[in-house]
Amino acid sequence: VQLQASGGGLVQAGGSLRLSCAASARTLSNYAVAWFRQAPGKERELVGVIRWAGGSTYYPDSVRGRFTISRDNTKKTMWLQMNSLKPEDTAVYYCAAAYASRPLSSSGYHYWGQGTLVTVSS
């Protein structure tokens, strides 16, 4: 599986941004695809994950209600819609894929895209 993230940029606090993750794979039906982020000096943290088959999602408390993951199976693309952005959301965002499971830790993911930088100004 190859993943390519895009869509990062500079946005003001309270604004919105949508990230995209394009996947190159024969099928994603047995995968979970997630978004992680990593701010300078901090550990990489999960911001949301979706089971490709069925579309069930999980979000941590830090972003629940503000971030939404969606996917299009035909396009093999996943999006992260980020609303009500805060300066503390500033980070490099990565998409990642895991086979046959839905890990909540980055160590459970074997396929990673390159990061895309999101900067939220106050």
Disulfide bonds with the S-S distance in Angstrom:
Cys21-Cys95 2.21
